[in-house]
Amino acid sequence: MLVSALLTSVGINTGLCFLFFILYSVLRKQPINYEVYVPRLLAEGKSRRRSHFNLERLIPSPGWVKKAWQLTEDELLSLSGLDAVVFMRIIGFSLRVFAFAGVIGIFILLPVNTSGDQLTSVDFADLTNNSLDVFTISNINSGSYKLWFHFSAVYAVTAFVCYLLYYEYNYISSKRIAFFYASKPQPEQFTILVRSIPVAQGGSVSESVDNFFREYHPSSYLSHVVVRRTRKLRNLINDAKKLYKRLIHLQSYPNENDQRSCCFGLFRRRVDLVDQYEKKLEDLEENLRMEQSEVSLATDEVRAAFVSFNSRYAAATAFHMQQSINPIQWITEEAPEPHDVYWPFFSSSFMKKWLSKLVVIVACILLTILFLIPVVVVQGLTNLNQLEVWFPFLKSILTITFVSQVITGYLPSLILQLFLKIVPPIMEFLSSIQGYISHSAIEKSACNKVLWFTIWNIFFATVFSGSVLYQVSIFLDPKNIPSKLAVSVPAQASFFIAYVVTSGWTSTSSELFRVIPFIGSLVMRPCVKRNPDDELEVPSIPYHRDIPRILFFGVLGITYFFLAPLILPFLLIYLCLAYIIYRNQFLNVYAPKYETGGKFWPIVHNSTIFSLVLMHAIAVGIFTLKKLSLASTLIFPLPILTLLFNEYCRKRFLPIFIAYSAETLILKDREDRNDHSMPEFFERLETAYQDPALLPIQYSPHTDDLNAPLISSSTAV
Amino acid sequence: MLVSALLTSVGINTGLCFLFFILYSVLRKQPINYEVYVPRLLAEGKSRRRSHFNLERLIPSPGWVKKAWQLTEDELLSLSGLDAVVFMRIIGFSLRVFAFAGVIGIFILLPVNTSGDQLTSVDFADLTNNSLDVFTISNINSGSYKLWFHFSAVYAVTAFVCYLLYYEYNYISSKRIAFFYASKPQPEQFTILVRSIPVAQGGSVSESVDNFFREYHPSSYLSHVVVRRTRKLRNLINDAKKLYKRLIHLQSYPNENDQRSCCFGLFRRRVDLVDQYEKKLEDLEENLRMEQSEVSLATDEVRAAFVSFNSRYAAATAFHMQQSINPIQWITEEAPEPHDVYWPFFSSSFMKKWLSKLVVIVACILLTILFLIPVVVVQGLTNLNQLEVWFPFLKSILTITFVSQVITGYLPSLILQLFLKIVPPIMEFLSSIQGYISHSAIEKSACNKVLWFTIWNIFFATVFSGSVLYQVSIFLDPKNIPSKLAVSVPAQASFFIAYVVTSGWTSTSSELFRVIPFIGSLVMRPCVKRNPDDELEVPSIPYHRDIPRILFFGVLGITYFFLAPLILPFLLIYLCLAYIIYRNQFLNVYAPKYETGGKFWPIVHNSTIFSLVLMHAIAVGIFTLKKLSLASTLIFPLPILTLLFNEYCRKRFLPIFIAYSAETLILKDREDRNDHSMPEFFERLETAYQDPALLPIQYSPHTDDLNAPLISSSTAV
């Protein structure tokens, strides 16, 4: 790829970004778009839905940038919880890493690279006609002493990254503990989930739980809630909810009905319709209540229960110790937050769960294989000659410079990015059938899956473009990995630089512009009119989509910084954009749905350590290839030291992210001892883990307050 | 190797075994050998040291076989603890496996193998002139349907072994729990070891421990013992003990001194000598006492302490939970039995421990490499032509049939065995500097090391005889492992059959005869005369030497049963011998030194699963090599199922071997509640973990009772 192709791509994307920024600055001020751009403020009542028109509303203003910039970490913590803070720290961490690497890369390595002439001398007269490869390490002559600059850079950046990793892990650990100390008593702190409960002949699960914990934890056991199979009920409730929404809509806009019936597609008399819906809803609710009372009998009990204790320490003790002589009975787990419980999990049988796990593994493998098809096609695009062989009729078009530049510089990564968009939802679905008991655990697992999928399918598939079997064969022959990496990785430098510009820049600005919700609202607006009393659904940030994306750019940056330092400025711009935009989104758009207390950080740490070791492997290969064997030998201690450092961090910090220590729990328990609200809390605790599907439901209009149904049931279904 | 060579080897070894049996039957009845053959009975006072001479003492009698045979498992349990029971069950388990495999192998596979003619038809007229290879799978024609017999045998034996593994794991788990329930209160049940204790400025470790546990475990904390650095003290005590022994010897045999001084090598006047020794001993003890009082001051404190609680459950809770906010402080571990503590561990500093670990890894690698030298030489012996090339002058000798048969059939495995003898002590030493806090943990780790060393250095080094690099390269190319195994493993069948006969048979009979202790006592007897009041040191069985040996024969049997079924009868004879001989040794020779409660079993389980999967890999290779690709495809589910089974067992049984459950502990605690001896026990508990080097020592004769020094100090040093 030539410099000019890259510049084309940069030009297109800068234009797009500006367009998005300006559009956003204007559109966000239109009340009609409040639901898309400030749903959070709207839900909190901080923004009025309709305001009077003024001219200012049509002029783009960067006020939101200032607001986002001024947001402090403490404010963010109180607004969106610790997870949001951790998310912003990922970006901050990456910024610092690449600022450091950028200084080294641009001011030292780039001049060194251009000074070589292994490939060709740089044509300073006509910069844009140079191949991007002259800015990479490939341009340095074999055996040149200049490679020691790269060697030193590898050592310096590794040391800096490890120092930062330690600092961040330490900081987030302390934040996590402080967050726990500052928290009010929460049901999940006092509760554990017990699974595989054995039941005596003729007894019920409830009796079994009561007997066991009264026998072995008499002084601390408080109460329990047995989990029931509620798949049927949840379906019924969903039906009732839909019906109710329709009904409300009909009642709220009596006059609009006739005009709008075009959307429903048929003409009916309104009154009849309302009566009919009301009747239907009543029937449904009757049905529901019967089903509920049936489920409440012992027949549909699952062998699992939420067991509550009178102190956090007692709950933690029960969680940490194997309870029964038989290790596969009375299995204890930490309870998630009540609204974080993934209830459908409990409805499936043991065999089904086991099979789902197998299915998930197979599905992940299949997805990986199928995904290679678009990747290979995309790789063909960067190679124009190949394309001309495949589609000879394109020859004439491809000779136009601009077209060929767009095709090589912009199209490949755009196509890739579109395909990548579908991966996070698929991975989330796969995780949800894999057997996690909470939404947060599902998201964490999906986050990991998406990350490794991206690294495998974008990084390795692009680098070793070829069949799956070829890729696998490389990893089955471990001693040749460095040399193969050394040949293939630098060759793809230009593709990844373009990838950062297209995928990175566009994804952040489209995140700001919220393309899909915006289009959605545009399409829906003429058909469905919201009831102003309707509860607005505030979205939560999909960590499993955004964290892997940022981390993947981290992997690219760390592996390429010494090969092709030109990638760094583009990365830095991406990170700066992300820094401002995500802060803005936390302020205006996303509300937290659950709180893991920073449990996403270990994923970041592991991925960074992986990138470092990958970078070292590439360095070993490169220095061998460039016939500087002393340097490649001297790199060897680096991965070992990095892994030792990782081992230390695992010991020093990871346990903090898994469970709280005895010291923490006992101190927190003592603090509560004098709290007068505790008896009330314990009373609420008894029913905190009630399956929402079993709570009384009242949608039908034969009640006084129509607008206050027990909506709580809707959140967790 | 020809059948006749194998028969020669069998002949020699049968002769040796008989010789050992007869010698043992006679020698064990001679009072002079009681210390070698019945030290345990002697120490327990069940056998008088000297009895009158009678003729019966000179006639070999098999009475001991009957006695050993009649020993029940309960008797063994009460005599030698659960570890001995587990040890005997390893042999019983192997016996059952190979009896089943033996029936299939001898009655089905062996006739099938001989019926083939891939190599050569069997010469039934002159059986001894056949090569052993005609009895192996190599003799079956490629693509023959007969291979389906082998295929079925692989499935049948895998199923049977897994069933037995499950049964044994279950049985031993229940035994372990029953053993715990039946145990009296033991200090280790109420105690944990706490390490990495942080110390406040100016404070002592003891204060720190007291404050922490009084703060966080006020209701259950009982007492603690801070560990001190006692290397110097232990050296002094050893010196004092040596001196004391000499002194006692001089005083006990006043008249013999002049005759025996030959051994001391110089002439002196006895009285002078005694006086001199007494003076020296007194000085030494004075020195010791000063050192003790110095160590007792805070200066030599290690940041570790044994902390005792008032119930087993409280101790287990403290052990299972992370105590401090900082996960690398207040690290808790289960305490070993007081006499099992490996005190020298605490004397070394953190850096030293860390370095030792690295040294151990390097040492293990070096040992593996160096050990290949004898293995390669031994392999040369089985190949006579090679030997003639190396040592041409041997040509004339090697043409003698008997000599060549001895060299190919007997010598190779004898040499290997001699080299193998030195491995267990080396591995034990390496484990002891690796950082374990108890003798039992050291032995368990050494057991694992010896096992994998044996499998790697005997099995793989023999199979892939070649350089280390060649072996490593095979494992770096995983997809070719089965085919390489399929070529190499059957080729070594005759060597391993001979190995079972020489190494197996000889090792058990020399275990019975106790060759080294016997020779030792022969040599020492004329020089040193034991004081009858001297405490007799009863040996304990070196599990790290004997368990890997039996397990390695298990690996051989499982991998070779379908390749060369001829190995099975020899294995069965070996196991029968071992069954009787080890029971006899537990009765007469070995006394348990510590009790792990059956923690050696998981090693057995893992090694068996490994052999099964290795066997499957070989089967895949063999069926591919023999062009029966359907069979090799159908074998694939087998390793997967085996590993799934292993995973289930890890969940179902392994936790039982790591820690006791809350249920078990609470029940046991409740049982003690009405026990009147508990206050007394708790009193003793306070000093149970006192470093023996710090106990008052009194050897010098200026006390009334000279023969009652606090010998306890000697056991753990």
Interface residues (C-beta under 8 A of the other chain):
Chain A: I177 Y216 A316 T317 A318 H320 M321 Q322 Q323 S324 I325 N326 P327 I328 L476 D477 P478 K479 K651 R652 F653 L654 P655 I656 A659 S661 A662 E663 T664 I666
Chain B: I177 Y216 A316 T317 A318 H320 M321 Q322 Q323 S324 I325 N326 P327 I328 L476 D477 P478 K479 K651 R652 F653 L654 P655 I656 A659 S661 A662 E663 T664 I666
